Amino acid sequence: MVSVQQWSGREAAALRAALRMSTRAFADHLGVALRTVAKWESLGAATQPRPDTQAILDTALARADSAAHARLEALLFPERRSARPADYETWTEDIERAVVCVSRQNFPFASVLLNRWLGRHDPHDLDDKGLYLYGRSLVLLGDLQRDQGAILGPLSARQSYLTARGMFGELDIPRRVAQIELSLAVVQEMSGQLEASARRYEQLARDECLSRRDRARARLWVGTALSKGGDNDYATDVMAAATCEFEELGEPEDWSVAHQKLALAHRGAGHLDQALHYIDIARTTGTVDSPMQRVRLDTAYAHILLSDAATRNDGLSVLDQAAQVAQQFGLSHQLRSIEGIRKGRQG
């Protein structure tokens, strides 16, 4: 994080730019006159704010997010922007740490780890190694944004994935490009484009650039999209085939998740006994170290329980537990799903 010992007009102007505010918006944000901000912009290092305004600027900096801190560092210390080979080892370590943080839904720390590099470097100034690390960082940022429910828009998972896809295409790494295409299909599904995402999953399930495990995931997600669209009978056939493949590959976690998906498809088809059978397998065999997976598993279980009047109260209790965990870890997309289930039962 950047710290400023003594504010001058130069640092104040850089903070405004890092926060991506107009001069008027920055003045309102600080609670100072517009002419004060204009003075900082025009005089730069030749002027220094009063002590009380210095404290206001300190507070604004402390409240800024990690991305704004990274931009401020790049503006104040442009000499740090060029990556050196010695930086790559540290950058790689931060990526590995960010992978763990994202998997555990520790989004704030993951964001700090990634944005310290994304904000520091211009990809046009990087060599191939630096560009590769930049692309990996963007993919992880996309995963983080996707898990938080920010799937569309300029600061979203889709935009991060698209930028990373361009980089790996430039580096001619088709495997990475295909993996990003799979993530983009997930974003399509999450945004409600079920038919388009199902078609894309089907294409990727045959893409030899992907590993066999990723192709099996694509096949499973074909079923997920079809089930959401109401085609539950065909979805169960597709999912069952993917489940067998995970068993052949020796992927117990994917195998367990597949049973969770199968349970929901059977619920949609009205086969509650089958749904309970498969969700029991998922709950018995799946790991719940990840808050995301815990919420998904509990939400699926609650959805099935709510489909039967005899277990409705149990379903509401499980759904409340899932909502609490989702709220705690900022899983906005899961919260929307839970709210949709609640409204559906009320309707």
N, C-alpha and C positions, 0 to 999 in steps of 0.2 A: 504494500500500500504506500502511496505517495504521502509525504508529510511536507508542510511548508513552514519554515521557521519564521520568516518575515514576509508578509504579503506586500507586493507592489502591484502597480497596475498591470504589469506583465503576467503575474501569476493569476490575478483576478480575471483577466481577459481569457487566459487559458482555461480556467475553471468553467467559465461560461461556455466556451467552445466544447469542452469535454462533456458538459451536461446537455449539449445540443439545444441550447436555449437562445432565443433572440435577446437583444439587449433589454427590451421592455419586460419580457418574461423573467429574465435574470434579476432585474431590479425588483420586480414584484416578489420573486422567490426569496430574495434577501431582505425585503422590506426597506430598501433605500431608494433614493430619487433616481430617475432615469438619467439626469445630467451627471450623477456620480459615476454611473457605469460608463457613460460616454467619455468621461474624463479619463477613466482607467484605460479605455480602448485607445484613446488618442495619445496619452502621455507615456503609457507603458511603464518601464522600470524607473522613469523619472518622477513618479508620484507614489506616495504610500498612503493607504487608508488610515483613518484614525484608529486608536486602540480598540474602541468599541466595535468598529466595523471589522477590524482584524478578527475579533472573536466571532462575529457573525459569519465571516468567511470560513473560519475553523469549523464551525458547526455545519455549514453547508458541505464542506469537504468530508466531514465525518459521516454525514448521512448519505453521501453519494454511493452508488453501487459499485461493484468491482469493475464493471466495464468502463464506467466513467473514470475510475482511478487509472485504469490502463491507458485510456485516451489522454488523460492529463499527463501521465508520465511520458508518453510519446511526444506530447507538445512541448513539455519543459526540458526533456532530455533526448533530443532527436538522435544524439550520438549512440544511444542504446538500441536504436531500431534495427541496425544491421546485425543479423545473427552470425555468430562465430561458431566454428566447429565445436569449441569447448562448451557452447551453450546446449548443443544437441543432446548430450547425455542427461543434463538436468531437465530439459524439455521432455525427453522420453520418460524419465522417472515421474514427472508430473502427470503425463498422460496415463501411465500405469496406475498412479494413485487416483486419478480422476475416474478411471474405469471402475475401481472398487467403490468409490463414492457414489457414482451413478447407480451401480447395482444395489447399493444399500439405501438409495434415495436421500443421500446427504447432498442435496442440491446446492446449498450455499457454498460449501467448501469446494465442490467440483467446479462451480462457476468461477471461483477465485483462481483455481489451478489452471483452468483453460484460458480465461480472459487475460491473464497476465502475459500470455504468449500471443494470443490473437490480437490484443490491443497494442502490443509492442512492435510487431513486424508488419511491413507491407509485403504481401506475397510476391509482388513483382520484383522485389529486391532479393529474394531467396534463391539459393541453388536447389537442385533436385531433392536433396535430403531435407532441407528446410521446408520445401513445398510439401513433401510427403508428411512431415510432422504437422504442418499447418492443416493439411487435409484431414488427418486423423483427429486433430483437435476439433475441427468443425463437425465431424461426424459425431463425436461425443457430445458436443454442444447441442447438436440436433437431437440426440437421444434424450438429453436432459430436458430440452424444450418439449419434446414429444411426451415424455412422462409427466410433465407438468401441465399438459393440455394445450400448450401454445403450438398449434399445428399449422396455422395459416397466417399469412401476413409478412411484413418486411423483417420482423424480428421473431422468426418462427423456425420450427423444425424443418419445414419444407424448404425455406430459403437457405438454411445452413447445409442441408443435404445437396441442394442443387449446386451451390458454390463448390462444395467438396467434390461432387461428381465431375465438375469441369476440371478441377485440379488433377484428379486421378486419371481423367481422360487425357490431359496434356502429358502426364507422366507415362501414359500407355500401360496402365495396370488394370486390365479388364476384370480381374477378380474383385478388386475394390469397387469398381464401377457397378458391377452386378450386385454386390452387397448393398450399395446405396440405392440401387433401383428397388431392391426388396424393401428397404426402409421407406422409400417414397410410396410404395404400394400400401404399406401399413398406414401412412398418413392419409392416403386416399380413402382407405376403409374407415379410419377414425372420423373423417370429415363427412361421411355418409355416402360416398360414391361407391356403392357396393358392387354394382355390376362392373364398373371400370376396374376396381381393385381385384375382383375375382378373375377377370380376363388377364390382368397383369400377373397375378400369382400363377395362373396356369402357364403363361409363357416362361416365367422364371423357374417353374418346376422342371422345365426341360433345358434350362440354360447350363451348359457344361462348364461355364466359367465359375459357377457356384459349387461349393462342396456338396456332397451327397446329403449331409445333415441340413444345409440351408435349402436344398431342393425339397427335402421332406417337409421342412417348415413351410415353404411356399405352398405345398400341396395341402397341408393342414389348414393354412389360412384361406385357401380357396373355400374350404368347407365353412370356415368362420364367416366369411362374407356372404356365402349362400344362405347360411342359417339366419343371419341377421335380416336377409331379404325375404325370409319365409320359406325358402326351398329346403326344408329340414331333412326330408327323406334322402335326397341326393347328397346333401351335406354329410349325413352320417356315413354314407358309403365312402366318400372321399376321405373323411377323417379316419375311418377304420383302416384304410390302406396306409395312410401316413403313420398311424399308430404302430402297425406291424413293421414299418420300416425303421422307426425309432428303436423298436425291440431288437431288430437285426443289427442295428448300428451300436447297440449297447449304450443308449442315451437315456438313462432313467428319468432325468428331470423333464426332458421333452416328452417322454412316454407318459409321464404323470399329467403334464399340461394337456396332452392330447385327450386324455380321459376326461379332464375337466371340460374341454370343448365339446366332446361327444355328449356329455351329460346335458349341456345346454341345448344342443341340437335335438336330443330326444325329448327334452322338456317342451321345446317348440313344436315338436310333432305330436305332443300329447301322450307320450309314452313315459309316464311318471315313474313306473317301477324300474325301467331301464335307466332313466335319468338318475335315480337314487343309487342304483348299482354302480354306475360309472363315477358319480361324484364321491361315493364312499372309497373307491379305489384311489381317486385323485387325492383325497384328504388323508388317506392312510400312507400313501407312498411319496407324496410331494413334500419337498422341503419348504419351510416358510420363514427362512432366514431373511428374505427380502420382504419389506413392508408391502411392495407392489404386489408380489405374488400372494401374500396373505390376504390382501384386500380382494384380489381377483377371485381367490378360492372361496372366501367367505361370501362374496357377492353372488357367485354362481350357486353356492349351496343355499343361500337365502332365497334366491330367485326360484329355485325348485321347491323349497318348503312352502313358499307363498302360493304356489300353484294348487295346493291342497288345503281346503278349509280346516282340516284336522290339525295341520301343522303351521297354520298361518302365524300364530303368536310366536312360535319358535323362529319362524322366518324373519319376522320383524325385529326380534332381539339380535339375531345374527347380522342383519342388515345394519342395525344401529352400531354394532361393534365395528363393522367394516367402514362405516362412515367416519367414526372417530379416528381410526388409523389413517384413513385417506386425508382427513382434515389436518391431522398432526404432521404429515409429511408433504403436504401441499400437492396431493395427487388430484388435480382439478378435473381431469377427464374421468377418473373413477367416480368422483363425487357427482358429476353430471349423470353418469350411468346409474348410480344408486338413486338419485332423485327421480330419474325416469322410471325406474322400477316402482318406486313409491307411488308416483302419480298413476302409473298403470294399474296398480292394485286398488287405488282409491276410485279410479274410473270404473 
